[in-house]
């Protein structure tokens, strides 16, 4: 069988399989709410007083083959936490399938462009790696974007909570009212805290769970302040106002740092991409000479070494331009 036709068939088959499994996952998820309700009802039937620790029965995947990857260790739970932190409605099995489909599409694209030749194979290998890690890059992008959005919402949340506390609201009532007004994604996390409290957890434990889920220094500041205030007492409205002012200054400082380091970060990207762009332009202008970079093993070695050095330069320059505060 023609390798090119085989690659195309594998790509199409992977896409169809991913679509079918995603549809099956949506059908399975419809029964998870009923399962959770039965789990919550069971303690009352058996006389158990606290059901806050009952787990949600949501396996990492419903595909038997992929289930073997999550059978041992905490890989499935860790990946599910990463997906939840990014705000993606996807289970670990679906994320792995997305990586497989992206890698297969990369291989198929290379073979369609260069054919089943040594050049095509040489291009297919890096494209497969790019396809495999592209979903992870998207996951990291969504995570950073969601965390930055929550940091911005926290300032408004604290101001609203302070006003609610002065109006006579309790801490939970103020937290609930403020979260409903700031909206997602912070509202989702606050609702999780309130749900934990309603299901029997102590307020301090629910707040610590929030801090553990969200790796943000602003969330840690808020959780620490609320826990200390509940244990030591004091003027909660004044504490929230001071904390809001501190977070507002930190956000402004972050924006200033990003503005001052924008030129250095752009320079790092240009320096990393410039040699590759020049090589492609020279190959297009004079393929008889520079085409050897892509057709001979020695050229492949030179391109590989140059790419590795550019990657090291990019990482180094980004480290230099990163400011910790």
N, C-alpha and C positions, 0 to 999 in steps of 0.2 A: 504493500500500500504506500502511496505517495506520502512522505513525511509531512508535506505542507497540508494536504487534505486531512491527515490525522490530527495535526495541531488545530486546524479550524474546527474539526468535529469535537475535539476535547474542549475547546473554548466554548462552543455553543452548548455542549452537554453540561458543562459546569455552570453556565448561566441559567439553563433551564432547571438544573438540580437545585441551585441556590433559590430560585424563585419558588419552586415547589416546597422546599423545606421551610422557607420563610412563611409561606401561607399556612403550612401545617403548624408552625410555631404559634401563629396568631390564633389558630383554633384551639391549641392547647392552653394558651394563656387565658382564654375565656373561662376555663374551669378552675383557674387558680384562685379566683376570688371566693368561689364556693368552698374550695378546700380550706382557705384561711378562716372562713366563717365557722366551718366545722371544727377547726383547730381551737378557735376561741371559745366555742360552746362546750368543748370536751372538759375543760377544767371545772366548769360549773356543775357538770353532770357527775364528775368524779370527786368533787369536794376540794380540789386544789384552789387555793385562794389567789395566787399570783400567776398570771399567764403571760407576763411581759417577755419572758425569755423564750417563748415558743417560736421556733423558726418558721419562716415562710417557705412552704414547699415549692420551690422554683428551681428545678435542676438546671445546671449550666447548659445542657443541650438535650434535645429529644432524639438525636441521631445516635444509634448504638455505637458506630465506629468512632465518632468524636467523643463519646462518653468515656472511652478508654483513656483519653488524654487528661480527663479531669477526675479519674477514679481515685488517684492518690494525691496527697498533699493538699495545698490550699490554692492551687493555680486557678481553679474555677472561681473561687470566692474572691481572690485578688483581682481577677479580670472583670468580674461583675461589679466590684467596687469602682474600678477605673471607668467602666462604661457608665455607671450611675453618676460618677463625679462629672463626667463630660456631658451628662444630660441626654445620652443616647438610649433610645428604647430598643435595646438589642441585647440578646443573651450571648455569653462567651462562644457558644457553638456557632451562632450566626456570624460573629466577628471573625472566627477562624475561616469559615466558608467564604466570607468576603475577601480575605487575604488570598485564599486559594484561587478564587475567580480572577482577582486582579493579577496574580502572577501568571495564570494561564493566558489571560488576554495580552500581557506583555510578551510572552513567548510567541503567541500567534501573530502579533503585530510585527515582530522582528522577522519571522519567517515569511510573512506576506510581502515585506519590503525587500528583503535580500534573498529569499528563497532558501531551500534546504541545502545551503552551502556552508563552508567553514566560516565565511563572514557572517552569515545569518545566525549560526550557532554562537559565534563570538558576541553578536549583538543581543541574542536572546537571553544569555546568562545574566548580564547586568540588568536587562529590562525585567527579568523575572524577580530579581532582588528588589528592584524599584517597586514593582507591583505588590510584592509581599509586604514591604514596609510602608507603602503609601497609606493604607488604612491606619497604621499606627501614628503616622504623622498627622493625619486628620484628627485622630483621637486626641493627640497632644494639643493640637490647635484649638479644638472645641473645649478642652479642659481649661486651658489658659484663658480663653475668652469668657468662659462661664465664671471662673474665679475672679477675674477682673470686674465683671459685671456685679458679682455679689459684693465685692469690696466697695464699689460705688454705691450700691443700695444700702449698705450697712449704715452709712452716715445718715441717710434719710430715715432708716429704721430707728436709730437711736433718738433722733429728734422727735419722731412721732411717739415713741415709747415714753419719752420724758413728758410730753404734753399729756399723754393718757394717764400717767402716774399722778401728775399734778391734779388731774380731773377726778381722781379717786379710784382709778382702776387698779386691780391687783396686777402682779407681775405677769401672770399667764394671760390675763385679759388684755393687758397692754401689748404683750408680744403678739398675740393673735390679731388684734386690731391693726397694729402697725404692719404686720406681714401681709395682711389682705390688701393694704393700700399701696405697698411698694411693688407687689406683683412678683412674677417668676423672674429668675430662678430662686431667689432668696425665700420666697413664700413656700416653695416646695420643701426646703430644708427646715424651716420653722414649723411647718405642719407636721413633719416627721417627729420633731421634738415634742410637740403638743400631743401627738398620737401616742408616743411612748409614755408620757405622763398619764394620759387617760387610761392606758392599759395596765397601769400599776407601777411603773418605774418612779423612783424618787426624782425630783426635779434636778438635783445635782448630777445624778447618773445620766439623765437624758441630755443635759447640757454638755457633759463630758463626751457623750457619744457624738454629739454634733461637732465638737472640736476634733474628735478623732476622724470623722468622715471628711471634713473640709480642711485641707492643709493650708490654712490662711492665718497669718499673724493677727489680722484684725478680728477674726472669729475667736482666736485664742484670748485676745484681750477682752472681748465682750464676755466670753464664758467665764474667765477668771474673775472679772469684776462682779458679775452677777452672783457667782458662788460665794465670793468673799462678803458681798453685801448681805446675802441671805444668812450667813453664819455670824457675822459681826454686827449687822444692823447699820443704820445710818440713813442719810438722805439719798434715796435711790434716784430721784429726779436730778439732783446735782451730780451724782456719779455718772449718769447717762449723758448729761450735758458736757462734762469734762472729757468723757471718752469720745463723744462725737467730735469735739474740737480737735482732739489728738488724731483721730482717724482722718479728719478733713485736712490737717496739715501733712499727714503722711501721703495722702493721695496727691496733694499739690506738689510735694517733693518728688514723688514718683514721676509725675508729668514733666517736671523740670529736668530730671535726670534723663528721661527719654528724649527730650528735645536737645539736650546738650550732647548726647551720644549718638544722635541720629546720623550725623556725617560719618562717624567711625564705623557704625554698623553697615551703612550703605557702601562704604569703601571696602569693607571685608567681602561683601557679596560681589562687587565689581572685580576685585582682584582674583577671586576664586573662579568666576565665570569668564573672565577676559581671555585666558589662554585657550579654553575650549572654543570660544566664539571665533578667535583668530584662526584656529586649526580648521574649523568648518568652512570659514570664508576662503581660506587659501586652497582648500581641497576643491571647492566649487570653482575657483578661478583657474586653477592649474591642477586638474585631477591626475595627469600623467606623472607628476612628481610627488605631490602630497597625498595622492591616493594610496601610496604604499603604507601610510600610517594605519590604514584600515584593511589592507589586503595581505600583509605579510606578518609573520610572527614577531619579527623585530619591531615593527610598527606598533603592534598590539602591546608589546612590552613597554615601549616608550609612552604610549597613551595611558597605560595602567599606572606607571610610575608618576607621570605628570598629574594624573587625577588624584592619586594618593597624596602627593605633596600639596596640591591645591586644597584638598580636604583638611589636611593638617593646618595649613595657613588660615583657612576659614575658621576652624575651631579656635585657634590661638588668638586671632584678632577679635573674635566674639567674646572670648574670656577676658581679654584686655579691656574691651569696651563695656563689660558688665560691671555695674557698680552695686555693691551691697550696702543697704542702708537700713 
